[in-house]
Amino acid sequence: MNAAKRLAIFDRLAQAIPEPVTELDYATPFELLVAVVLSAQATDKGVNKATALLFPVANTPQAIGDLGEERLKEYIKTIGLFNTKAKNIIALCGQLLERHGGEVPQDRTALEALPGVGRKTANVILNTAFGQETIAVDTHIFRVANRSRLATGKNVLEVERKLTRTVPPQHRKDAHHLLILHGRYTCIARKPRCGSCPIADLCEFPDKTEA
């Protein structure tokens, strides 16, 4: 795919999705960090239901740490893998207090050192909370990038590196959410909605649907 087509794709996505933001509810970088850790193998809707109960009670590293693991589980037990996530969240709260003054760090190395935080989560925080030009490749972005031929790759890191290198400069900050939302609502997994897709004529997917 050439640079002109790539730019046209992102221009159209930006026009179709004028507010490319996360669908997780949060008010601070720490709330976002907790929500993203909870969102692994869970829906944003499910996470938002849990955090709507949790955050009014505890929304700082100190407050969640004071809750303790067992009480935290009561708030997040509707979310998959809640036992492991509760353990990781309590541990990361401790590290934030001990090493970062209770603040969420703004660099990848420090973020990835936190329990339960991998490269994808770090990328989400850097982009969404701090406005850095990172792309967290989830299942939606992996599918859209490969299907459209924007950035083909056999694994998420390969796709991430290609996107980071080739996304037009003016779209780098929003590319993450543009691709996620496009994948979540239009370029869906089983039967992409090519008939209503704003980039259908630019997409290089060979098996387009009419719906």
C-alpha positions in Angstrom: 0.0 0.0 0.0 1.4 3.4 -1.0 1.6 6.5 1.2 -1.1 8.4 -0.7 -3.7 5.6 -0.1 -2.7 5.3 3.5 -3.2 9.0 4.0 -6.6 8.9 2.3 -7.6 6.0 4.6 -6.8 7.9 7.8 -8.3 11.1 6.4 -11.6 9.3 5.9 -11.5 7.4 9.2 -10.9 10.8 10.9 -13.9 12.3 9.1 -16.1 9.3 9.9 -15.0 9.1 13.6 -14.8 12.8 14.7 -14.2 11.9 18.4 -11.7 9.0 18.4 -11.5 8.3 22.1 -11.5 5.3 24.4 -14.8 3.9 25.5 -13.5 3.2 29.0 -14.8 5.6 31.6 -12.0 7.4 33.5 -11.2 10.8 35.0 -7.4 10.4 35.8 -4.4 8.5 34.4 -4.6 6.1 37.4 -8.3 5.4 36.8 -7.4 4.7 33.2 -4.6 2.4 34.2 -6.9 0.3 36.4 -9.6 0.2 33.7 -7.1 -1.0 31.1 -5.7 -3.7 33.3 -9.3 -4.8 34.0 -10.1 -4.8 30.3 -7.8 -7.7 29.3 -10.1 -10.4 27.9 -13.2 -8.3 29.0 -15.4 -5.8 27.3 -15.2 -2.0 27.9 -18.9 -2.1 28.9 -18.3 -4.7 31.6 -15.3 -2.8 32.9 -17.3 0.4 33.1 -20.0 -1.3 35.1 -17.4 -2.4 37.6 -15.4 0.8 37.9 -18.7 2.8 38.2 -19.0 1.1 41.6 -15.3 1.0 42.5 -14.0 4.5 41.6 -16.5 6.4 43.9 -15.1 4.3 46.8 -11.5 4.1 45.8 -9.7 5.8 42.9 -6.2 6.4 44.0 -3.3 3.9 44.6 -3.5 4.6 48.4 -7.3 4.1 48.5 -7.3 0.9 46.5 -4.3 -0.4 48.4 -6.2 0.2 51.6 -9.2 -1.7 50.3 -7.0 -4.8 50.0 -7.2 -7.7 47.6 -10.3 -9.4 48.9 -12.4 -6.3 49.1 -11.2 -5.2 45.6 -12.4 -8.6 44.3 -16.0 -7.8 45.4 -16.0 -4.8 43.0 -14.5 -6.6 40.0 -15.8 -10.1 40.4 -18.0 -9.7 37.3 -14.9 -9.4 35.1 -13.0 -12.3 33.8 -9.7 -13.3 35.5 -10.7 -11.0 38.5 -8.6 -12.9 41.0 -5.3 -12.3 39.0 -6.3 -8.8 38.2 -7.1 -7.9 41.8 -3.7 -9.3 42.8 -1.9 -7.3 40.1 -3.8 -4.0 40.8 -3.0 -4.2 44.5 0.7 -4.8 43.7 0.9 -2.0 41.1 -0.7 0.4 43.6 2.1 -0.5 46.0 4.7 0.1 43.3 3.2 3.4 42.3 3.3 4.6 45.9 6.8 3.3 46.6 8.5 4.3 43.3 6.5 7.0 41.7 4.9 9.1 44.4 1.5 7.7 43.7 1.6 9.0 40.1 1.3 7.0 36.9 4.7 7.2 35.1 4.8 8.6 31.6 7.5 6.3 30.1 7.2 2.8 28.7 9.9 1.2 30.8 8.4 2.3 34.1 4.9 1.4 33.0 5.9 -2.1 31.9 7.6 -2.7 35.2 4.3 -2.5 36.9 2.4 -5.8 37.7 -0.2 -6.7 35.1 1.1 -4.1 32.7 2.5 -5.3 29.3 3.4 -3.5 26.2 -0.2 -3.1 25.0 -1.4 -1.6 28.2 1.6 0.7 28.4 0.8 1.9 24.8 -2.8 2.6 25.7 -1.8 4.7 28.8 0.9 6.6 26.9 -1.5 7.5 24.1 -4.7 8.0 25.9 -3.6 9.6 29.2 -0.5 11.4 28.0 -1.1 12.1 24.3 2.0 10.2 23.0 2.0 8.8 19.5 1.8 5.1 20.4 -0.4 2.4 18.9 -1.6 -0.5 21.1 -2.4 -3.4 18.8 -5.4 -5.3 20.1 -7.5 -7.8 18.2 -9.4 -5.1 16.4 -6.3 -3.2 15.2 -4.6 -6.5 14.2 -7.6 -7.5 12.2 -8.1 -4.1 10.5 -4.4 -3.6 9.7 -4.0 -7.1 8.1 -7.4 -7.2 6.4 -7.0 -3.7 4.8 -3.3 -4.3 4.1 -2.5 -1.1 6.0 0.2 -3.1 7.9 0.4 -6.8 7.6 2.1 -8.9 10.2 2.0 -12.3 11.8 2.0 -10.9 15.4 1.0 -7.8 17.2 4.5 -6.4 17.6 5.2 -6.7 13.9 1.9 -4.8 13.1 2.6 -2.2 15.7 6.1 -1.5 14.3 4.7 -1.2 10.7 1.9 1.1 11.8 4.3 3.3 13.9 6.5 3.6 10.8 3.8 4.3 8.2 0.9 6.1 9.8 0.8 9.7 8.4 2.3 12.2 10.9 -1.0 14.1 11.3 -2.9 11.0 12.3 -0.3 9.3 14.7 -1.9 10.6 17.9 -5.4 9.4 17.0 -4.6 6.3 14.8 -4.9 4.0 17.8 -8.5 4.9 18.5 -9.5 5.4 14.8 -8.5 1.8 14.1 -10.0 0.3 17.2 -13.4 2.0 16.7 -13.4 1.1 13.0 -12.7 -2.5 13.9 -15.3 -2.6 16.7 -18.2 -1.2 14.7 -17.5 -1.5 10.9 -14.6 -3.9 10.1 -16.0 -6.5 12.5 -14.5 -10.0 12.7 -17.1 -12.4 11.2 -18.7 -10.3 8.5 -17.2 -6.9 7.9 -19.7 -4.2 7.0 -18.0 -3.3 3.7 -21.2 -1.8 2.3 -21.2 1.0 4.8 -17.4 1.3 5.2 -15.9 4.7 4.5 -12.7 3.2 3.2 -14.1 0.3 1.2 -12.8 1.5 -2.1 -9.3 2.0 -0.6 -9.1 -1.2 1.4 -7.2 -4.0 -0.2 -9.2 -6.8 1.4 -10.1 -9.2 -1.4 -13.2 -10.8 0.1 -15.4 -7.7 0.7 -19.1 -8.2 1.7 -22.0 -6.3 0.4 -23.7 -5.7 3.7 
